[in-house]
C-alpha cells in the first residue's frame, strides 16, 4: 500500500531529560519519517527522578511510547499496562544486545520492552588528572584506596554519586561483586549480613577520600562536576554516560571497567539502561511496533550513538569509529556490562528502591546505625512478598 493510502497515526512518547535520551530520538526521527511519512512521533521528556520512579501504568494512560527502567517489569506484568513485544523478536535480534540488556525486560514469561539504551555502573576518570599523578586505574578496592591517599597528598579527591537511589545501586553492586548478590525474590532473605557490612564498609572507606557533596550527587551531577572541577580524579562506580567522553566536553572523561571489591573481577555491576515499551491503550499499535522495530535496527542504533545516545546493540559497542568518538568507552567497559547483575523486578520492588537508597544515604551521613539500616532494608524487601 502506498504511504499516502496508509492510515495516519500520531504517537506520543515520554523519555527522560538528558541529551543521551532525547537527542537520539530526535536525531533519528528524519530517517523514520522518510520511510513512514504517515506516522508522526511526538516526544516529551521528564527529569531523571521521574524515569526512576513514576509508575509506568500512570504514563501509559497518556503516552503511546514509554522509555522505561526495567525494575518496573513486575508492576507492568501485574497491571498489563504495556503490550508484550515478543512478536518483533527475531532470532537475530535476540542475540543483538550487549550483556543482559534484553533479559532485563523479560519477566513473567513475556518481553515488556526492547532495550534502546545500555548502561551499568562502571569506573570513570579524568585522564589528565590521572596522568598528573602518574597513576594507573585501580583494579580493586585496595588499589582504589591507595589512589585516594595519593590524590589527597596533591590536594585532589576521589568521587562518587550517592544521592538516594544511587546509594542503593552502589550497595547492590558491591554485594553482587562479592559473589553474593541481593535476592531478587521477596520470599528470600535480601542479603547476607557479612556481605552487606563489607559493602557498606567499602563505601564508607571511599567517602574518606571524596568531597562531602558526594552524598548530594546523582549520576548526572557526578559527571557534570567531574568535567567542571579540576580536583576529582576517579570514581569507581557510576552509571555511565558515554557522551561525557566526547570531545565537546570541557574535560572529556574516560570510562573503564569497574574495580572489584576483593579481587579484580568487574562482575556484579547493577545494570541500568532503558527500554522502549508500547502502551496497551495505544490506538495505533501496529504503527508503534513499526517504530520500536525501527529503533532496534543496527543503522538506527548507530545513529543513536552519533546523536549522543548510548545504544544497546553489540554492533555499536564493537564499532571502531564509535569507540574513537567516545574515548573507547564501549570497549573499555565491555567486561563490566557482560557480567552485570539484574536487580529485583518483582511487583512492589519500587518501594524498596525509593526508600532503600534514602536509608543508605542516611547511614552514610551518620544518621542511621548499620544494624538498623539492614533491618529496615530487609523489612522493605519482605513487604514485596505481601504485594504479590
Residue pairs with C-beta under 8 A, 6 or more apart in sequence:
3 36
3 37
3 38
4 38
6 38
7 38
7 284
8 38
8 39
8 40
9 38
9 39
9 40
9 283
9 284
9 287
10 39
10 40
10 41
10 42
11 39
11 40
11 41
11 42
11 64
11 65
11 282
11 284
11 287
11 288
11 291
12 42
12 44
12 62
12 63
12 64
12 65
13 25
13 41
13 42
13 43
13 44
13 63
13 64
13 65
13 66
13 67
14 43
14 44
14 45
14 46
14 59
14 62
14 63
14 65
14 66
14 67
15 21
15 22
15 25
15 43
15 44
15 45
15 46
15 51
15 67
15 274
16 22
16 45
16 46
16 47
16 48
16 50
16 51
16 67
16 274
17 45
17 46
17 47
17 48
18 48
18 220
18 241
19 243
19 308
20 117
20 241
20 242
20 243
20 308
20 309
20 310
21 45
21 67
21 117
21 274
21 309
22 43
22 45
23 307
23 308
23 309
24 303
24 304
24 305
24 307
24 308
24 309
24 311
25 41
25 43
26 43
26 307
27 303
27 304
27 306
27 307
27 308
27 309
28 295
28 300
28 303
28 304
28 307
29 41
31 294
31 299
31 300
31 303
32 39
32 41
32 291
32 294
32 300
33 39
33 40
35 294
36 287
36 290
36 291
36 294
38 287
39 284
39 287
39 290
39 291
41 65
41 291
44 63
46 54
48 218
48 219
48 220
51 67
51 68
51 69
51 274
52 69
52 165
52 353
53 350
53 353
53 354
55 72
55 75
55 350
56 66
56 68
56 72
56 75
56 76
56 81
56 82
56 277
57 75
57 76
57 79
57 81
59 66
59 68
59 279
60 66
60 81
60 82
60 279
60 280
60 281
61 279
61 281
63 279
64 278
64 279
64 281
64 282
64 283
64 284
64 288
65 276
65 277
65 278
65 279
65 282
65 288
65 291
65 292
66 82
66 113
66 276
66 277
66 278
66 279
67 116
67 117
67 274
67 275
67 276
68 113
68 274
68 275
68 276
68 277
69 272
69 274
69 275
70 104
70 105
70 113
70 271
70 273
70 275
70 342
70 345
71 343
71 344
71 345
71 349
71 350
71 353
72 345
72 350
73 104
73 105
73 106
73 107
73 108
73 112
73 113
73 345
74 107
74 108
74 344
74 345
74 346
74 347
74 348
74 349
75 347
75 348
75 350
76 82
76 107
76 112
76 277
77 107
77 108
77 110
77 112
77 347
78 347
78 388
80 280
81 279
81 280
82 112
82 113
82 277
82 278
82 279
82 280
83 277
83 278
83 279
83 280
83 282
83 285
83 288
83 289
84 110
84 111
84 112
85 111
85 112
85 113
85 114
85 277
85 278
85 289
85 292
86 110
86 111
87 289
88 114
88 289
88 292
88 293
88 296
89 111
93 296
94 102
95 314
96 296
96 298
96 313
96 314
96 315
97 115
97 118
97 312
97 313
97 314
98 118
98 312
98 313
98 314
98 317
98 334
98 337
98 338
99 118
99 120
99 271
99 337
99 338
99 339
99 340
100 271
100 340
100 342
101 115
101 118
101 271
101 273
101 312
101 337
102 111
102 114
102 115
102 312
103 342
104 115
104 271
104 273
104 275
104 342
104 345
105 111
105 112
105 113
105 114
105 115
105 275
105 277
106 112
107 345
112 275
112 277
113 275
113 276
113 277
114 275
114 276
114 277
114 292
114 295
114 296
115 273
115 274
115 275
115 312
116 274
116 275
116 276
116 295
116 296
116 304
116 311
116 312
117 273
117 274
117 275
117 304
117 309
117 310
117 311
117 312
118 273
118 310
118 311
118 312
118 317
118 337
119 239
119 240
119 241
119 271
119 272
119 273
119 310
119 337
120 239
120 240
120 269
120 270
120 271
120 272
120 273
120 333
120 336
120 337
120 340
121 169
121 170
121 173
121 237
121 238
121 239
121 240
121 258
121 269
121 270
121 272
121 336
122 237
122 238
122 240
122 255
122 256
122 257
122 258
122 266
122 269
122 333
122 336
122 337
123 137
123 138
123 234
123 235
123 236
123 237
123 238
123 255
123 256
123 257
123 258
123 259
124 222
124 223
124 226
124 234
124 235
124 238
124 240
124 244
124 253
124 254
124 255
124 256
125 137
125 233
125 234
125 235
125 253
125 254
125 256
126 226
126 230
126 232
126 233
126 234
126 251
126 253
126 254
127 252
127 253
127 254
128 251
129 156
129 230
129 231
129 232
129 233
129 234
130 136
130 137
130 233
130 234
130 254
132 154
133 147
133 150
133 151
133 154
133 156
133 233
135 147
135 150
135 151
135 233
137 234
137 256
137 259
138 144
138 146
138 147
138 234
138 236
138 259
139 259
139 260
139 264
140 259
140 260
140 261
140 262
140 263
140 264
141 202
141 205
141 236
141 259
141 260
141 261
141 262
143 259
144 158
144 206
144 234
144 236
144 259
145 205
145 206
145 209
147 158
147 233
147 234
148 157
148 158
148 206
148 208
148 209
149 209
151 157
151 158
151 209
151 233
151 234
152 209
155 231
156 231
156 232
156 233
157 209
157 210
157 211
157 231
157 232
157 233
158 206
158 209
158 210
158 232
158 233
158 234
158 235
158 236
159 210
159 211
159 214
159 217
159 222
159 225
159 226
159 232
159 233
159 234
159 235
160 170
160 203
160 206
160 207
160 210
160 214
160 217
160 222
160 235
160 236
160 237
160 238
161 214
161 217
161 218
161 219
161 221
161 222
161 235
161 238
162 170
162 203
162 207
162 214
162 215
162 217
162 360
162 361
162 364
163 215
163 216
163 217
163 218
163 221
163 357
163 361
164 218
164 357
164 358
164 361
165 218
165 353
165 354
165 356
165 357
166 217
166 218
166 219
166 238
166 239
166 357
167 203
167 215
167 357
167 358
167 360
167 361
167 364
168 352
168 353
168 356
168 357
168 360
169 239
169 270
169 272
169 343
169 357
170 203
170 237
171 196
171 199
171 200
171 203
171 360
172 181
172 182
172 270
172 341
172 343
173 237
173 258
173 268
173 269
173 270
173 341
174 198
174 199
174 202
174 203
174 237
174 261
174 268
175 181
175 182
175 191
175 195
175 196
175 199
175 268
176 182
176 267
176 268
176 269
176 270
176 341
177 258
177 260
177 261
177 262
177 265
177 266
177 267
177 268
177 269
178 195
178 198
178 199
178 261
178 262
178 268
179 267
179 268
180 191
180 192
180 195
181 268
181 341
182 190
182 191
182 343
182 344
182 381
183 189
183 190
183 191
183 344
183 381
184 342
184 343
184 344
184 345
184 346
185 344
185 346
186 344
186 346
186 348
186 349
186 381
186 382
186 383
186 384
186 385
186 387
186 388
187 385
189 378
190 377
190 378
190 381
190 382
191 374
191 377
191 378
193 374
196 374
196 377
197 370
197 374
198 261
199 261
200 360
200 363
200 370
200 373
202 261
203 364
204 364
206 236
207 214
207 215
207 364
211 232
213 225
215 361
215 364
215 365
217 225
219 238
219 239
219 241
220 241
222 235
222 238
223 238
223 241
223 244
223 253
225 232
226 232
226 235
226 244
226 251
226 253
227 244
227 249
227 250
227 251
227 252
227 253
228 250
230 251
236 258
236 259
237 258
237 269
239 272
240 255
240 310
240 329
240 333
241 310
242 255
242 305
242 310
242 326
242 329
242 330
243 308
243 310
243 326
244 252
244 253
245 252
245 253
245 254
245 255
245 326
245 327
245 329
246 252
246 308
246 325
246 326
246 327
247 325
252 327
253 327
254 327
254 328
254 329
254 332
255 327
255 329
255 332
255 333
256 332
256 333
257 266
257 332
257 333
257 335
257 336
258 266
258 269
258 336
259 266
260 266
260 267
265 339
266 335
266 336
266 339
267 339
267 341
268 339
268 340
268 341
269 336
269 337
269 339
269 340
269 341
270 340
270 341
270 343
271 337
271 340
271 341
271 342
271 343
273 310
273 312
276 292
276 295
278 285
278 288
278 289
278 292
279 288
282 288
294 300
295 301
296 313
298 313
298 315
298 316
301 311
301 312
301 313
301 315
301 316
302 311
302 313
302 315
302 316
302 319
302 322
304 310
304 311
304 316
305 311
305 316
305 319
305 322
305 325
305 326
306 322
306 325
311 317
316 322
316 330
317 330
317 331
317 334
318 330
318 331
319 330
322 330
323 329
323 330
323 331
343 349
343 353
344 352
344 381
344 384
346 384
346 387
346 388
347 384
347 387
347 388
348 383
348 384
348 386
348 387
348 388
349 384
351 380
351 383
351 384
351 387
352 377
352 380
352 381
352 383
352 384
355 380
356 377
356 380
359 368
359 373
359 376
359 377
360 373
360 377
362 368
362 373
363 369
363 370
363 373
